[in-house]
């Protein structure tokens, strides 16, 4: 969880009153690290839908990089954050990360429709986005066919 950037939450809340949306599994950690009270946080379950104006954003809980990692689905487009990159996935060797959970989360994302456009949280590849069918075919993280094989290749 050391890589998770939450250090600006308290400063943001000093400037304006806005809800801070977090995955339920990280509520306690966020309050402890930031000092922000529970009343400022909105805890979410997997599959919750948040509206940004008239746009519906579906929250996909994808633990592995952190316990509360989330991806955001909007109209066939997925912001995959640090869970899935076009060529790789988020690190699982940090405090709070979990290779077993990452495998499960990646399998969930692999089941998305072929034409889902993926926008990773970091651009480690020449392209900024790609479609799931191509990522499934070219990304080495999808080559092992069992969790045991995946952990052998990518487990920390």
C-alpha positions in Angstrom: 0.0 0.0 0.0 3.0 2.3 0.1 2.5 3.2 -3.5 -1.1 4.3 -3.0 -1.2 8.1 -3.3 -3.7 9.4 -0.6 -1.5 12.0 1.0 -3.6 14.8 -0.6 -7.0 13.8 0.8 -6.8 15.9 4.0 -5.6 19.0 2.0 -8.4 18.5 -0.5 -11.0 18.3 2.3 -9.7 21.5 3.8 -10.4 23.3 0.6 -13.8 21.8 -0.3 -16.3 19.3 1.1 -16.4 16.4 -1.3 -17.0 12.7 -0.7 -14.0 10.5 -0.8 -15.0 7.1 -2.4 -13.0 4.1 -1.3 -13.4 0.3 -1.5 -14.8 -1.0 1.8 -11.7 -3.1 2.6 -9.5 0.1 2.8 -11.7 2.3 4.9 -9.9 1.6 8.1 -6.4 2.0 6.5 -7.4 5.3 4.8 -8.7 6.8 8.1 -5.5 5.7 9.9 -3.1 7.0 7.3 -4.8 10.3 6.4 -6.5 11.2 9.7 -9.7 11.8 7.7 -12.8 10.9 9.6 -15.3 8.2 8.5 -17.9 10.9 7.8 -15.8 12.0 4.8 -15.6 8.6 3.3 -18.1 6.7 1.1 -17.4 3.0 1.3 -18.2 0.8 -1.7 -18.8 -2.8 -2.4 -17.8 -4.5 -5.7 -20.3 -3.7 -8.5 -21.5 -0.4 -7.0 -22.4 2.2 -9.5 -21.4 5.8 -8.9 -22.8 8.6 -11.0 -20.6 11.4 -12.3 -23.2 13.8 -13.6 -25.2 11.6 -16.0 -22.4 9.1 -16.5 -22.7 5.7 -14.6 -19.4 4.4 -13.4 -19.3 0.7 -12.3 -16.7 -0.1 -9.6 -14.9 -3.4 -10.0 -12.9 -4.4 -6.9 -9.6 -5.9 -8.2 -7.4 -6.6 -5.1 -3.9 -7.7 -5.7 -1.8 -4.6 -6.1 -3.6 -3.3 -2.9 -6.4 -4.8 -1.0 -8.8 -2.1 -2.2 -7.6 -1.7 -5.8 -10.5 -0.8 -8.1 -11.1 -0.5 -11.8 -13.8 1.7 -13.3 -16.1 0.6 -16.1 -17.9 3.2 -18.2 -19.7 2.3 -21.4 -17.5 -0.5 -22.5 -14.3 1.2 -21.4 -12.2 0.2 -18.3 -9.8 2.3 -16.4 -7.7 -0.5 -15.0 -5.4 1.6 -12.7 -2.6 -0.5 -11.4 -4.3 -3.8 -11.8 -3.8 -4.4 -15.6 -1.4 -2.8 -18.0 -1.3 -3.4 -21.7 1.9 -5.4 -21.1 1.9 -6.6 -17.5 0.1 -6.0 -14.3 0.6 -4.1 -11.0 3.2 -5.1 -8.6 2.5 -7.7 -5.9 5.6 -7.3 -3.8 4.5 -4.3 -1.8 3.1 -4.3 1.7 -0.6 -5.2 1.5 -0.3 -6.7 -2.1 -1.2 -10.3 -2.7 -0.3 -12.4 -5.8 -3.2 -14.8 -5.3 -5.7 -12.0 -5.3 -4.0 -10.4 -8.3 -4.4 -13.6 -10.3 -8.1 -13.8 -9.4 -8.6 -10.1 -10.3 -6.9 -10.6 -13.6 -9.1 -13.6 -14.4 -12.1 -11.4 -13.7 -10.9 -8.8 -16.1 -10.0 -11.4 -18.7 -13.7 -12.4 -18.8 -14.7 -8.9 -20.0 -15.9 -8.7 -23.6 -13.3 -8.7 -26.3 -14.1 -5.2 -27.4 -13.7 -3.6 -23.9 -11.2 -0.8 -24.3 -8.6 -0.8 -21.5 -7.0 2.4 -20.2 -4.3 1.4 -17.7 -3.1 3.7 -14.9 0.4 3.9 -16.3 1.5 4.0 -19.9 4.3 1.5 -19.9 3.6 0.6 -23.5 3.8 2.6 -26.7 0.0 2.7 -26.9 -2.2 4.4 -24.3 -5.0 1.9 -24.6 -6.0 -1.4 -26.1 -8.9 -3.8 -26.5 -9.2 -6.8 -24.2 -9.0 -9.4 -27.0 -5.6 -8.1 -28.0 -4.4 -7.7 -24.4 -5.5 -11.2 -23.5 -3.6 -12.6 -26.5 -0.3 -10.6 -26.1 0.1 -9.9 -22.4 2.3 -12.5 -20.7 0.3 -12.4 -17.5 -2.5 -14.3 -19.3 -0.2 -17.1 -20.6 -0.2 -19.4 -17.5 -3.5 -21.4 -17.5 -3.7 -22.1 -13.8 -3.3 -20.1 -10.6 -0.4 -22.4 -9.6 1.4 -21.8 -12.9 0.7 -18.0 -12.6 2.2 -17.9 -9.1 5.2 -19.8 -10.4 5.8 -17.1 -13.0 4.6 -14.0 -11.2 4.2 -14.7 -7.5 6.3 -12.4 -5.3 
